[in-house]
Amino acid sequence: MSRRYEMSVEIAGHRPEKADAVCAAAASQWGFADWYDQDGALTASAEGNLCGGEGEEQFTERLAVAIWKANGAYCDVTVDATYLESLPQETHCLDEADYARLIGKRKSRPATSADAS
């Protein structure tokens, strides 16, 4: 069974000369494509599926191992996993009273001869 996730990763304390290799290693484990350097930390996020019973913790371990190997040393790897199939949800529906309040007009009414004068 596969489950849809958005994974965000932040990699800090890596060897600067290994940045490209670290990003490539992370991308080989998940669909990370657009990388940002925020004060020396590399960040990216992407959507994908966890399959074969792999959980968030196992994914984090798999990703960290690939990054550490590419870096040739330990660095900080932080993963934020968002399960997309069961997000909190709120439904909002506005009515004509909301329309009147927000637009500042009364409920529409047919034009009369008095409106023409």
C-alpha positions as CSV (number, residue, x, y, z in Angstrom):
1,M,0.0,0.0,0.0
2,S,1.4,3.4,-0.9
3,R,0.7,6.6,1.1
4,R,1.1,10.1,-0.3
5,Y,3.4,12.5,1.5
6,E,5.1,15.8,1.2
7,M,8.6,15.6,2.6
8,S,10.6,18.6,3.5
9,V,14.3,18.3,4.3
10,E,16.8,20.6,5.8
11,I,20.5,19.7,5.7
12,A,22.9,21.8,7.8
13,G,26.6,21.5,8.8
14,H,27.5,19.6,5.6
15,R,30.8,20.1,3.8
16,P,30.3,23.1,1.4
17,E,32.3,21.3,-1.3
18,K,29.9,18.4,-1.1
19,A,26.7,20.4,-1.5
20,D,26.0,19.1,-5.0
21,A,26.6,15.5,-4.0
22,V,24.5,15.9,-0.9
23,C,21.6,17.3,-3.0
24,A,21.9,14.5,-5.6
25,A,22.0,11.8,-2.9
26,A,18.8,13.2,-1.3
27,A,17.1,13.5,-4.8
28,S,17.9,9.9,-5.4
29,Q,15.8,8.9,-2.4
30,W,12.9,11.3,-3.0
31,G,11.8,13.7,-5.7
32,F,13.7,16.7,-4.3
33,A,14.5,19.1,-7.2
34,D,14.4,22.7,-6.2
35,W,17.1,23.4,-3.5
36,Y,17.5,26.6,-1.5
37,D,20.4,27.7,0.5
38,Q,19.2,29.4,3.7
39,D,22.1,30.7,5.7
40,G,24.2,27.6,4.8
41,A,21.4,25.1,5.2
42,L,20.1,23.3,2.2
43,T,16.3,22.9,2.0
44,A,13.9,21.3,-0.4
45,S,10.5,19.7,-0.4
46,A,8.6,17.4,-2.8
47,E,5.5,15.1,-2.9
48,G,5.7,11.4,-3.3
49,N,4.6,8.0,-2.0
50,L,6.0,5.8,0.7
51,C,5.5,2.2,-0.4
52,G,6.1,-1.3,0.8
53,G,5.2,-0.6,4.4
54,E,8.0,2.0,4.9
55,G,7.2,4.5,7.6
56,E,8.3,8.1,8.1
57,E,11.1,7.0,10.5
58,Q,12.5,4.4,8.0
59,F,12.4,7.0,5.2
60,T,14.2,9.5,7.4
61,E,16.9,6.9,8.2
62,R,17.3,5.9,4.5
63,L,17.5,9.6,3.4
64,A,20.0,10.5,6.2
65,V,22.3,7.5,5.3
66,A,22.4,8.6,1.6
67,I,23.2,12.2,2.6
68,W,25.8,11.2,5.2
69,K,27.6,8.9,2.6
70,A,27.6,11.7,0.0
71,N,28.9,14.2,2.6
72,G,31.5,11.8,3.9
73,A,30.7,12.8,7.4
74,Y,27.8,13.5,9.8
75,C,25.6,16.6,9.2
76,D,22.3,17.6,10.5
77,V,19.3,16.1,8.6
78,T,15.8,17.2,9.5
79,V,12.7,15.8,7.8
80,D,9.2,17.2,8.1
81,A,6.7,14.6,6.8
82,T,3.2,15.6,6.0
83,Y,0.7,12.8,5.3
84,L,-1.4,14.2,2.5
85,E,-4.3,11.7,2.5
86,S,-5.7,12.6,5.9
87,L,-5.1,16.3,6.5
88,P,-7.3,18.3,8.8
89,Q,-10.0,19.9,6.7
90,E,-12.5,22.7,7.3
91,T,-15.3,23.6,4.8
92,H,-16.3,27.2,4.5
93,C,-19.4,28.2,2.7
94,L,-20.7,31.8,2.4
95,D,-24.4,32.8,1.9
96,E,-26.2,35.9,0.6
97,A,-25.9,37.6,4.0
98,D,-22.1,37.2,3.8
99,Y,-22.2,38.6,0.2
100,A,-24.1,41.7,1.4
101,R,-21.7,42.2,4.3
102,L,-18.6,41.8,2.2
103,I,-19.7,43.5,-0.9
104,G,-21.7,46.2,0.9
105,K,-24.9,45.9,-1.1
106,R,-28.3,44.7,-0.2
107,K,-29.8,41.5,-1.7
108,S,-30.5,42.1,-5.4
109,R,-34.1,43.1,-6.2
110,P,-35.8,43.7,-9.5
111,A,-35.6,47.3,-10.8
112,T,-38.8,49.3,-10.5
113,S,-40.0,52.5,-12.2
114,A,-39.1,54.4,-9.0
115,D,-35.5,53.5,-9.5
116,A,-35.5,55.1,-13.0
117,S,-36.5,58.6,-11.7
